[in-house]
Amino acid sequence: MQFDHEKLDAYRVAIDFVALADGIVEQLPRGRAYLADQLQRAATSIPLNIAEGAGESSPAEKARFYRMAKRSATESAAVFDVANRLSLITSDSYNAGRELLLRIVSMLVNMARRSAK
């Protein structure tokens, strides 16, 4: 038996992103704790909001939570951009994270659109 959110591809990819982000956070220098904290919070917020949305019965509330998850994904992308510009992450990590985030955002846009109808 599964929870509704566990059946969603967006949720599973978001969990993959959390794992990737956690590895990056571990590699950030101590002086960059502000980036580590921001990335952890934004990354974790993605699957949490997807789960909350999946648990809602109201279509408007579902869409609202999926939009919040999307905002957290784009915030994570901005943190990745900053970390990349400051040469704090490898190109491979940057590209892997962006690929996951682009997939997540695309799915969430569609999920919010379908839920709002």
C-alpha atoms as a printed R data frame, in Angstrom:
    type eleno elety resid chain resno      x      y       z
1   ATOM     1    CA   MET     A     1  0.000  0.000   0.000
2   ATOM     2    CA   GLN     A     2  1.231  3.508  -0.834
3   ATOM     3    CA   PHE     A     3  0.301  7.040   0.075
4   ATOM     4    CA   ASP     A     4 -1.063  9.057  -2.860
5   ATOM     5    CA   HIS     A     5  2.060 11.212  -3.075
6   ATOM     6    CA   GLU     A     6  4.322  8.169  -3.340
7   ATOM     7    CA   LYS     A     7  2.641  7.280  -6.642
8   ATOM     8    CA   LEU     A     8  3.648 10.603  -8.225
9   ATOM     9    CA   ASP     A     9  6.716 10.800 -10.461
10  ATOM    10    CA   ALA     A    10  7.240 14.394  -9.362
11  ATOM    11    CA   TYR     A    11  7.514 13.259  -5.752
12  ATOM    12    CA   ARG     A    12 10.043 10.531  -6.548
13  ATOM    13    CA   VAL     A    13 12.196 12.905  -8.622
14  ATOM    14    CA   ALA     A    14 11.953 15.526  -5.851
15  ATOM    15    CA   ILE     A    15 13.264 12.960  -3.353
16  ATOM    16    CA   ASP     A    16 16.150 12.262  -5.749
17  ATOM    17    CA   PHE     A    17 16.868 15.989  -5.803
18  ATOM    18    CA   VAL     A    18 16.853 16.183  -1.990
19  ATOM    19    CA   ALA     A    19 19.469 13.414  -1.898
20  ATOM    20    CA   LEU     A    20 21.625 15.236  -4.473
21  ATOM    21    CA   ALA     A    21 21.239 18.558  -2.646
22  ATOM    22    CA   ASP     A    22 22.174 16.927   0.654
23  ATOM    23    CA   GLY     A    23 25.423 15.673  -0.858
24  ATOM    24    CA   ILE     A    24 26.203 19.146  -2.149
25  ATOM    25    CA   VAL     A    25 25.419 20.726   1.222
26  ATOM    26    CA   GLU     A    26 27.919 18.370   2.847
27  ATOM    27    CA   GLN     A    27 30.628 19.613   0.460
28  ATOM    28    CA   LEU     A    28 30.000 23.350   0.892
29  ATOM    29    CA   PRO     A    29 32.644 25.210   2.907
30  ATOM    30    CA   ARG     A    30 31.697 26.162   6.460
31  ATOM    31    CA   GLY     A    31 31.702 29.828   5.534
32  ATOM    32    CA   ARG     A    32 28.807 29.179   3.165
33  ATOM    33    CA   ALA     A    33 26.339 27.968   5.777
34  ATOM    34    CA   TYR     A    34 23.772 30.470   4.492
35  ATOM    35    CA   LEU     A    35 23.731 28.695   1.103
36  ATOM    36    CA   ALA     A    36 23.632 25.258   2.728
37  ATOM    37    CA   ASP     A    37 20.667 26.225   4.902
38  ATOM    38    CA   GLN     A    38 18.783 27.846   2.016
39  ATOM    39    CA   LEU     A    39 19.341 24.842  -0.262
40  ATOM    40    CA   GLN     A    40 18.309 22.329   2.407
41  ATOM    41    CA   ARG     A    41 15.122 24.212   3.180
42  ATOM    42    CA   ALA     A    42 14.121 24.833  -0.435
43  ATOM    43    CA   ALA     A    43 14.991 21.303  -1.600
44  ATOM    44    CA   THR     A    44 13.112 19.635   1.260
45  ATOM    45    CA   SER     A    45 10.117 21.886   0.726
46  ATOM    46    CA   ILE     A    46  9.575 20.477  -2.784
47  ATOM    47    CA   PRO     A    47  8.523 16.916  -1.847
48  ATOM    48    CA   LEU     A    48  6.792 18.110   1.331
49  ATOM    49    CA   ASN     A    49  4.513 20.424  -0.650
50  ATOM    50    CA   ILE     A    50  3.900 17.733  -3.279
51  ATOM    51    CA   ALA     A    51  2.826 15.363  -0.503
52  ATOM    52    CA   GLU     A    52  0.524 17.983   1.008
53  ATOM    53    CA   GLY     A    53 -1.021 18.691  -2.381
54  ATOM    54    CA   ALA     A    54 -1.579 15.025  -3.109
55  ATOM    55    CA   GLY     A    55 -3.393 14.707   0.218
56  ATOM    56    CA   GLU     A    56 -5.821 17.514  -0.535
57  ATOM    57    CA   SER     A    57 -9.317 16.859  -1.841
58  ATOM    58    CA   SER     A    58 -9.940 20.416  -3.012
59  ATOM    59    CA   PRO     A    59 -8.627 20.980  -6.556
60  ATOM    60    CA   ALA     A    60 -7.744 24.593  -5.734
61  ATOM    61    CA   GLU     A    61 -5.724 23.530  -2.674
62  ATOM    62    CA   LYS     A    62 -3.957 20.779  -4.656
63  ATOM    63    CA   ALA     A    63 -2.932 23.340  -7.274
64  ATOM    64    CA   ARG     A    64 -1.788 25.782  -4.574
65  ATOM    65    CA   PHE     A    65  0.548 23.224  -2.972
66  ATOM    66    CA   TYR     A    66  1.938 22.190  -6.374
67  ATOM    67    CA   ARG     A    67  2.644 25.858  -7.138
68  ATOM    68    CA   MET     A    68  4.425 26.219  -3.777
69  ATOM    69    CA   ALA     A    69  6.539 23.161  -4.615
70  ATOM    70    CA   LYS     A    70  7.376 24.763  -7.970
71  ATOM    71    CA   ARG     A    71  8.494 27.966  -6.240
72  ATOM    72    CA   SER     A    72 10.775 25.938  -3.972
73  ATOM    73    CA   ALA     A    73 12.217 24.178  -7.027
74  ATOM    74    CA   THR     A    74 12.992 27.471  -8.749
75  ATOM    75    CA   GLU     A    75 14.495 28.785  -5.509
76  ATOM    76    CA   SER     A    76 16.708 25.688  -5.415
77  ATOM    77    CA   ALA     A    77 17.751 26.399  -8.999
78  ATOM    78    CA   ALA     A    78 18.791 29.912  -7.981
79  ATOM    79    CA   VAL     A    79 20.886 28.541  -5.105
80  ATOM    80    CA   PHE     A    80 22.526 26.181  -7.586
81  ATOM    81    CA   ASP     A    81 23.285 29.148  -9.857
82  ATOM    82    CA   VAL     A    82 24.896 31.049  -6.984
83  ATOM    83    CA   ALA     A    83 26.936 28.038  -5.870
84  ATOM    84    CA   ASN     A    84 28.031 27.418  -9.442
85  ATOM    85    CA   ARG     A    85 29.019 31.056 -10.004
86  ATOM    86    CA   LEU     A    86 31.053 30.989  -6.794
87  ATOM    87    CA   SER     A    87 32.718 27.738  -7.944
88  ATOM    88    CA   LEU     A    88 31.407 25.874  -4.911
89  ATOM    89    CA   ILE     A    89 29.995 22.877  -6.805
90  ATOM    90    CA   THR     A    90 31.244 20.752  -9.655
91  ATOM    91    CA   SER     A    91 29.861 21.108 -13.160
92  ATOM    92    CA   ASP     A    92 28.539 17.556 -12.927
93  ATOM    93    CA   SER     A    93 26.610 18.299  -9.733
94  ATOM    94    CA   TYR     A    94 25.312 21.576 -11.138
95  ATOM    95    CA   ASN     A    95 24.103 19.932 -14.346
96  ATOM    96    CA   ALA     A    96 22.567 16.953 -12.528
97  ATOM    97    CA   GLY     A    97 20.690 19.258 -10.168
98  ATOM    98    CA   ARG     A    98 19.420 21.489 -12.942
99  ATOM    99    CA   GLU     A    99 18.241 18.477 -14.937
100 ATOM   100    CA   LEU     A   100 16.238 17.175 -11.974
101 ATOM   101    CA   LEU     A   101 14.828 20.629 -11.222
102 ATOM   102    CA   LEU     A   102 13.751 21.218 -14.820
103 ATOM   103    CA   ARG     A   103 11.919 17.878 -14.776
104 ATOM   104    CA   ILE     A   104 10.295 18.670 -11.434
105 ATOM   105    CA   VAL     A   105  9.153 22.148 -12.508
106 ATOM   106    CA   SER     A   106  7.711 20.812 -15.760
107 ATOM   107    CA   MET     A   107  5.741 18.135 -13.919
108 ATOM   108    CA   LEU     A   108  4.520 20.571 -11.272
109 ATOM   109    CA   VAL     A   109  3.309 23.096 -13.843
110 ATOM   110    CA   ASN     A   110  1.234 20.349 -15.473
111 ATOM   111    CA   MET     A   111 -0.019 19.021 -12.141
112 ATOM   112    CA   ALA     A   112 -1.115 22.487 -10.976
113 ATOM   113    CA   ARG     A   113 -2.819 23.155 -14.285
114 ATOM   114    CA   ARG     A   114 -4.712 19.828 -14.212
115 ATOM   115    CA   SER     A   115 -5.689 20.261 -10.546
116 ATOM   116    CA   ALA     A   116 -7.075 23.749 -11.069
117 ATOM   117    CA   LYS     A   117 -9.541 22.597 -13.726
